[in-house]
Amino acid sequence: MSFGWKLYGDGKTPPLGEAVAPDERLSWPRTAGIGAQHVVAMFGATFVFPIIMGLDPNLAIMMSGVATIIFLLIVKNRVPSYLGTSAAFVGGVAAIRANGGDSSDVVGALLVAGVVLALVGVLIHFAGLGLINKVLPPAVTGAVVMLIGFNLAPVAAGVYWPQDQWVALATMTFVIVASLALRGFLARISILLGLIFGYLLSVLLDATAGQITSVDGTGAVSTRDRINFDSVADADWFGLPDFTAPSFSLNFSLLVIPAVIALVAENAGHVKAVAEMTKRDLDPYMGRAVAADGIATVVATSVGGSPTTTYAENIGVMAATRVYSTAAYYVAALVAILLGLIPKFGALINIVPGGVLGGITVVLYGMIGLLGAKIWKENRVDFANPINLVPLAAGIIIGIGNVTLVFSDEFVLNGIALGSIVAVAAWHIARALAPADMKAALLREGAHPAAGSTFGHDAGDDVSPDPSSVDEVGRPGVLGGKTPGTDTRNR
């Protein structure tokens, strides 16, 4: 591992058809500029998801910088990536809070999931991806991703949207239009632009239409301003964010561990995409990348931060700039850490109106769920085969419907955890019991997303920003365009 990046050419933007490699850099002013672009690209989702999970967004942004540095060190600066907040855990966290858990319980459960993810990464490093494909075939992975996303529908519809239905509708419309009508970098940050739009719309309506009477975040009906800047005025300019010590519970841990299935495919897909873009064999670093994300999640959640994952928005920045230098990611990480040390900035984020989040979450949660179907489609999963149809149908309905299985007063399985267990275990049981012709039909399906075909990106594709596709967590503007140089892309 080396921090001695070679200067690319004269340090200026690479000419058409050429790129800046991970171990190279532009001049430091230009590297700083690229690093700032990476901060903007990751910013929207990185602070939206902590707000939705009830965690401190300022701390999440700061720890995303720390997590990125940890990731780069573990992969020996070979895989340029930014680690922002993962959306895969949102459903599990919502379930924890619905069952009476507080923020300590949340970060404790997420820390355990990080440990599991790190161990899976170590397993991949020594055993290879073939083992993952056997345990989690595309049919199962798609089902788990789908039930994680659709399980969140009641949160968007029942918690955020009713707080201000018209602002929610306007924000949702803006995000949809922006993700399709805009091009390039702007398309990749359509979620962030939607948040800014909804934020400003709320300020305008408070000034022109007056207060709103509706349910608030607690579910009580109240008359209030849509947005209140008192906490921003009271916050300090400089200081540490609020830390939260984790507490541990087996029940709560089981609610978030299923998201590890999505993160394995997500990280492996990221490595495959970066390998294609940089024209380098990064398979030897696949296990390191997965383990690094797990370790970064452990470190972030140990102080109350959010779980992490590699961000496709930042792949989009690399595709657009053709600068794959890891130096730019260190710059982005340091900027994020500095932002986390500005409490006033965090307070400004914390007062995003519920109606705005309503418009954002109906898009994001739906995208997460539909990515499960995308995995099925890309891997030619055959639902005429009862091995896929019957057990996965049961797991999905259990997850979406939040079905509960009570073992005792202390141990309960429901929703995402129970649905994932049923999807994984019942699929393998069904496969073991099925006749030979049904088992043979499975061989015609594709490989695990980690083995080549990923969320919106196939190993043979040209990589370019694609606002018409979605990434592993549903942020608009990911990868998958097959035509070089075109603008085509949530994450």
N, C-alpha and C positions, 0 to 999 in steps of 0.2 A: 504494500500500500504506500502510495506516495502523495504528498501534498505539493510536489513541485510540478505544477501544470505547465506544459510547454506552451509558449505563446504561438497562437495560430497565425501563420503568415505575418501580416503587418498589424495584426490585432483588430482588424476591422471585420465587418460582416462578411461571411463566406460567399463567394460567387455562386451563381446558380449551378446546381448539380453537385456542389461540395458541401461538407458539413464539418462542424467542430466536434472532435471526438471527446469522450468522457475525460481523458487525461490531458486535454488541451484547454486553452481558454483564450478569450479575446482580451483586449486591454482591460484593465481593472474598471475604468469608468463604464465601459460597455458591459462588462460582466455584472456590475452593480445594477445596470438598467435591466438586463435580462432577469436578474434575481428579483427585482421589484415586480416584473411581470408575473413571475411565479407566485409571488405573494398575493397579487390580485386574483390570479386564476384559482387558487385554492381557497380564497378568503370566504366566499359566500357559503359554501357547504360546511367549511370548518367551523364557522360560528353558528350556523343555523341548527345543526344537529345537536350541539351541546344545549342550546336553548330548549329544543324540543325534549331533550332528555332531562332537563332540570339541572344541568351542571353549569359551572361558571365558564362562559365563552371566552373571557379574557385569559383564564388559566389554560383553556383548551388551545388557544392560539399560541400562547407561550410554549406549552409543552409539545405542540406540533413541531416547533422549531427544534426543541431538544430531541424529539423522536426522529426527525429527519437526520440530524447529525449522527445519532446512534445507528440508524439504518446504513448510512453511507460508510461508517467505520466498519461495520460487520461485513458488508459486501465488498470491502476493500476498494471503495470508490469505482467499482466496475459497473454498477447499475444506477444511473441517474434517476432519482425519484424524490418526490416530496410526500411526506406522510401527514395527511390531514385527518380530520375526524371521520370515523367509519359510520355509515348509515345502517350497516347490517345489524347493529345492536339496538337500534331504536325500539323495535318491537319488544325485545326482551326486557329492556329498561322500563317501558310502559307497563309491562306485566308486573315487574317488581314493585313499581309504585302503586299499581292497582291492588296489590296484595299487602299494602301497608309499609313497604320498604322506604327508607329515606336515602339521601345522597350517599351516606356511608355504606349502606347495603349495596347501592348501585355500583360504586367504584370497587367495592370488594369483590362483587360477582364478576365485574369486567376484568379485574386483575387475574382472577382464576382462569377466565377465558384466554387471557393473554399467555398465561403459563401453558395452557393446552395447545395454543397455536404455536408457541415456541417449540414445544416437544414434537409437534407434527412436522415442523420445519427440520428438526434434527433427524427425524425418521426419514423424511424425503431425501435429506443429504446423504444418508448412508444406504437406504434401501431403494431409492429411485422413485419416479412417479408412477410406475406400474402398480405398486401396492395401493396407491390412492385410487387409481382407476378401478381396481377390483372392489374396494370397500365402498367407494362413492361414485358409481357410474353416472353418466349424464342424466339419466331418468330421475335418479334420486336427488342429485344436486339441484336440478331444475325445480323439483317439487319443494325442496326446503327453501330455496330462494323465493319461490312464489308465495308460500304460506307466511314467510317472514314479512313480505311487503303487504299482502292483503289483510293480515291480522291487524294492521295499523289503521284500517279504514275507519273504525269507530272513533279513533283519536282525532283524525282530521275532521270527520263529520260532526262529532259530538262535543269536542273540546274547543277547537280553534275556530271553525267556520261560524258557529252561532254568535261569536263575540262581535262580529261586524260582517254580516253576510255580503253587503255590497262592496266593501273594500276587498273582501276575500275573492269575490267574483271578478272584480277589476284586476286584482293582482294575478289570479290564475290566467285570465285572458292575456294579460301582458306577457307573462312567461311563455305561453304557448306561441304567441305571435313572434316574440323576440327570438325564440329558439329556431324558428323557421325562416323568418324574414331577414335576420341579421346574418352576417358572414364572418368567418375567421375568428379572431380573438373575442369579438363581442358576442358571437353565438355561444362560445364556450363559457361565458360568464353570465348567461341569461338569468340564472337563479339570483345572482348578486344584483343584477339590474332590476329584476322583479322586486327584490326586497327594497331597493332604493326607491323605486316607483311607489310601492305601497306605503312606505315610510312618509314620503313627501305628500302623497294623497291624503294620508291620515292627518298630517299637519294642516293641509289646506281645508279639509272638511271641518276640523275643529275651529278654524278661524272663520269659516263662512256658514256652516250649518249648525254649529254649536255642539253640545255634548250628545252622547249616544246613551240610550237605555237598552241594555241587553245583559246576557249572562257574562260574567267576567271569568278569569282563569280558575276561580274556585267553584264556579257553577252557580253562584248567587247572582240574582238580577240586581243591577245597580246603574245609576246615572253617573257618567264620568266622561272625562276627556279620553279620546282615543289614544293619545300619547301624552305622557307627563315627563317634563324635563327636570323636575326637582332633584331626582337622584343624580343626574348628571352635574348639576350645579354644586351639589354637596360632595361629590367625589374628588379625591386628590388628583393632581396631575401626575405624580410619580409615586410608586409604591408597589409592594408585592400583591398579587391577587390572593384571594382567600383559598387556603388549602383545606382539604377534607381528608381525614384519616379513614382508611377502608375498614369495614367490618365484614365478617364472612358468614355465609349461610349456604348449606348444601342446596336447599330449595331454590334460593335466588340464583345460585350459580348455574343450576340446570336450565334456568330460563334463558340464559344468554349464550351458553356453550354451543347450541346449534348454529349460531352465526359463524362459528369457526369454519364450518363446511363452506360457506360462501366466501370467506376470506382466503381459504386455501386456493380456490379457483381464481379469485380476484388477484391475488399477488402473483400467482404463477402466470396468469394471463398478462399481467403488466410486464413481467420479465420477458415473456415471449414477444410482446409488442416492441419493447425497447431493443431486444436483440435484432429484430427485423429492421428497425430504423437505423441502428448503428452498424449493421452488417457484422455482428460479432456473435460467437457462440457463448451464450450466457447460461446454458443448462447447468454447468457445474456450480452456478451461484443460485440456482432455484431454491434449494433447501435453506441456504443462508438468508435469502430474501424473506422467505416465510418465517423463519426463526427470528430474523431481525424485527419484523413487524410485531411478532408476539412479545419480544423483549421490550420493544418501544412502548407497547400497550401496557406492559407491567410497570414500567418506569412512570409513564404518564398517569396512570390510574392510582399509583401508590400515593400520590399527593392530591388526588381529587380531580385529575384531568380526564379527558375523554379517550376512548379507544381509538386506535389509529389504523390507517390503511394507506396503500399507495394510491395516488390520485391521477386519474386519467386526464383531468383538466390540464395538469402540468405536462403530460405527454403531448397534449395539443399545442402547448406553447413551444415545446421542442420541435414538433412537426412544422410549425409555422416559421420558426426562427432558424431551424437547422443547427441549433447550438445545443449539444448534448453534454456540455461541460459540467462536471460535478461541482466545479468552483461556483457556478451560479446558484446551485442549491445550497451551498454553505452560506452564501450571501442571503438568500431567501430565509434560511433558518435563523440567522442572526437578526434579521429585520423582524421576524415573527416574535422572537424572544423579547426584543425591545418593545414591541407593541403590547406585549403582555404585562409590561411594567408600567403601563399608563392606565390607572384605574378609571379615569374619566372616559377614556376610550371604551373600556369595558362596560361602563354604565350606559353609554350611548347605544351599545349593542343590546344590552339587557332590556331596553324599553321598546323593542320591536313589538308593535301591536299584535294582539292575538288574531285579528282578522287578516293581517298580512300573512302570518304563519298559516292560516287556514288556506289561503290561495296557493301558497307554496307547497304545503304538505299534500294536498289532493293530487298534485302533479308528481311529487317525489315518491310518495308511497305507491301510487299506481305504477310508476316506472319500475320500482323495485320488484313488484309482483310480476310484471310482464317480462322482466328479464329472465324469470324462470321459464316462461314459454319460449323465449329466445334461445335459451340453452337447449331446450328440447328440439326446436326447429333446426338449429345448426348441427345437431348431432343425430338427426333423423330418428328420434325416439318414436317407436311404433306403439301406438295406443290401441291397435287392434290386438296386440299381444296382452293377454290377461296378467302376465307377470308385471307389466308396467301399469296397466289400467286399474286393477282392483286394489292393491295395497296403497298406491299413491293417491288414489281417490279418497280413501279413508284418511290418510295422513293430512291431506290438504284441508278437508272439511273440519277435522279436529283442530287444526291450527288456526284456520280462519274463524271458525265458530267459537273458539276459545273453550272447547270441551274440557271438562275437569275430571280427573281420576283421583279420588281421595283414598290414600292408604292409611292415614292417621291424622290426628290434629296437627302433628308436626311435619308431616311429609305429604305433599300434594303435587301432582303433575298436571299441567294444563296448557292449553294454547300452543305456543311455538315449541316448547320443550316436548310435550306429549306428541304433537303432530310430527315433529322431526324424528322422534324415536320410532313411531309407528311407520313412517315412510322408509326409514333405513332398515329397521329390523324386519318388517313385514315383507319388504321387497326381497330380501335375501332368503326369507323363509319360503316365499312364493317361488323363487327361482329354484330352491332345493327340491320342492315338491312337484314342480312342473314336469310334464313329459318332454322327451328329448327334442321334439320338433319346435316347441316354444323356446327352449334354451338355445337351440341353433339359430333361431330368428334374432336373438339378441346380438349375435356376432355381426349382423349387418348394420348395426348402429354405429355412431361415431365414437371417438375417444373422449376421455374426460377433458373438460375445458383446459385444464392445466397441461394436457399433453399436446396441445397445438391449436385447437379451435377455441377461441376465448370470447368473452362478452364483446361482440362487435368487432372482433379482429381475428382473422384467420392468418396462420403463419405465412401463407403465400400472398397475402394482400399487400398492396402498396399502402403505406401508412400516411394518412393525411387527416386534418381536422374534419370532423363530420357532424354538423349540427343536426342531421336527420337521424342520428343514432343515439343510443344512450350507453353509459358505461355501467360498470358492475353495480353501482348503487343507485343508478337512475338519474344522475346529474346530466342535464342536456349538454351535448357537444362532445362526444367521445371519438372513437376511432373506427375505422372500417372502410374508408373510401378506397376504391380500387383504381381511381384515375389520378395519376400523379399531378400535384399542383392544384387540385380542385378544393374548394371549400365545401366539405360535406360533413358533421358531429352530433351530462350531467356530469356527470362523471360518469 
